[in-house]
Amino acid sequence: MVERKDLVRFGVFAAFIAVLVVLVLWKYVSVMVIAPVTDPLQASGPVVERGPILDRNGKLLAVETRQDSVTAWIPDVVDKADDARLLSGVLAIPKQELLSTLSSHTGFVFIKRQISQSESKQIQALKEAGKLAGIELRPDYGRIYTEGDLAGHVIGYVGTDNTGLDGIELTFNNQLSPPPPKSTAAGGDFFGNQVFLTIDQNIQYFAQSLASKVFQDSEADSVILIVMGAKSGDILAYVSCPEFDPNTFSKFPAAVRQDRANSYIYEPGSVMKIFTISSFLELGGITPETEFYDDGTYEHALPDGDVIRIKGLAPHEWEDAQLIIKFSSNVGAAYASDTVSDSALYQMLKAFGFGSPTFVPLPGEASGILRPISEWTPRSKPTISFGQEIGVTAIQVAAAATALTNDGILLKPHIVEKVVGPDGRLIQSFPREPIRRVISSEIAHEMLGFMETGTDPDGFAHDAKVPGMPTSAKTGTAQMLDPQTGRYSETAYTGSCIAIFPTDDPQVIVYAVVINPKKGPYWGSGVASPLIRQVSERLISYLGIPKEGDQVVSASPPRAGARAPLSLSTTLPDLTGLSKRELLPLFADRDLNVRVSGSGWVVSQTPPPGTPLTKGMTVSVVLQ
């Protein structure tokens, strides 16, 4: 039998539990019902304004902007069907999709992020007319890419949450949008850092324009073009066609957004000879005087009696290293490979950077394909010597060429110059970065000389040379593998060309790759060399690199004494010492294509004074 004391104790305990339950429920209800709902855009703490991306000269390429986003607080929405109808007419979103969004949520929901100014004004007008109850415009951050598709594969893009998804926007996301300091008050603004690229917007523009034209005219699968500072490793232009506009990146398929310059792997063809022949010279297998007899076919007898045979383009009889490069002899390169071991060549190719990423700070970089020696066949060494059985990326080839332009020392390629704080303070810089010595200075200079003979009128790379500019160049043509048969295709090729100039004091490396051109020439000398020449012409003018025959004077004030205004007759006058204003008569002549670089006074001109004026002539002047 239960005693009275026990009943009292039980009653007190039950009352305590009941009070506790009521308190917990009251706290829950007060939070969910009575407490005001926090705006998600304000609940995230301090607002971080993403820092801009700029070119090497400080020109804006990506900048933050405040745009409205359309939101809804469902409890305050009165007529979902009418709201969906009105919003559909403004936002270009199907009415049923909007109605589904409004009907499937019970609290806060985004209707559309980062709308245009015109859309904001229309919604605001509807609000002022008493429409769209529960629908609000909230300030939100967006990203504007000021130059559209210019360098889109480098810059990348951000998602709706303003977080980098590709390109520099991704790899430098934490610098562009660092977490705010804990001391920053909630709701306050905080600014991200500025990222300066090594890209020159002007060089990028004309390089991309010229590459795009080749892409369209040749109906190629893609075109890759890299312009690099020969002594610094700085990438001045980085083109991957087809291009896309980061402002509307979601409208482009993933294949178009692919950065082929650092991810597409291909056989380089004869461009590879500048690295393999350099390797044979460095290893001592050959000297510049070593000759091989090229009767049109390479033959090598194996111990088991089999014979490796490799056909060349045409017989050239006796060839040394210089002639192998000039006439792009596969047979000569294959015979030269017999003078070194498999392991020695493998180690040299690794030293040039093949088979490894360059670590350029862009996502998705591939390592290329350089199979271990254990997987080589007796045919591997001779075929690798002229660019088969090895897979490269365009950025690898351009980077490897820095060993030729820096006395044998390989440089790391750079695409970011510096990171600067919102207060102008330097956060991080990326100076010239030597990696290792690959070949001797003497061999580097010898190879540049060999390549220069390739631009002679009878050389394979003659179409890559700008008249008056000593240029070292090498072309390449490679059959592509047919994915259906696993064999080399008879119709699909990769044409490429690399150029370095001036030969005696290299300033620029230009590398172009045209993948599977289906219209016009497909070989490197026919499709890539002309592109190299066109880009080089613009570079020489823009950078003010003197050519042979240019009249160059030291930078100085205008000539003393009065000078008659510039007038044109039948020949080009002497322009040295003139200011940009004094050059205006040149621009007035519609028959002339005038290109001016620099500021100050004219220090060089092309063509030289006295050249007969012809319709369509290009006149380039450099000011300092």
Buried (B, 14 or more C-beta within 10 A) or exposed (E): EEEEEEEEEEEEEEEEEEEEEEEEEEEEEEEEEEEEEEEEBEEEBBBBBBBBBBBBEEBBBBBBEEBBBBBBBBEEBEBBEBBBEBBBEBBEBEBEEBBEBBEEBEEBBBBBBBBEEEBBEBBEEBBEEEBBBBBBBBEBBBBBBBBEBBBBBBBBBBBEEBEBBBBBBBBBBEBBBBEBEEEBEEEEEBBBBBBBBBBBBBBBBBBBBBBBBBBEEBEBBBBBBBBBBBBBBBBBBBBBBBBBBBBEBEEBEEEBBBBBBBBBBBBBBBBBBBBBBBBBBBBEBBEBEBBBEBEEEBEBEEEEEEEBEBEBBEEBEEBBBBBBBBBBBBBBBBBBBBBBEBEBBBEBBEBBBBBEBBBBBBBEBBBBBBBEBEEBEEBBBBBBBBBBBBBBBBBBBBBBBBBBBBBBBBBBBBBBBBBBBBEEEEBBEBEBEEBEBBBBEEBBBBBBBBBBBBBEEEBBBBBBBBEBBBBBBBBBBBBBBEEEEEEBBEEBBBBBBBBBBBBEEBBBBBBBBBBBBEEEBBBBBBBBBBBBBBBBBBBBBBBBBBBEEBBEEEEEEEEEEEEEEBEBEEEBBEBBBBBBEBBEEBEEBEEBEBBBBBEBBBBBBBBBEEBEBEEEBEBBBBBB
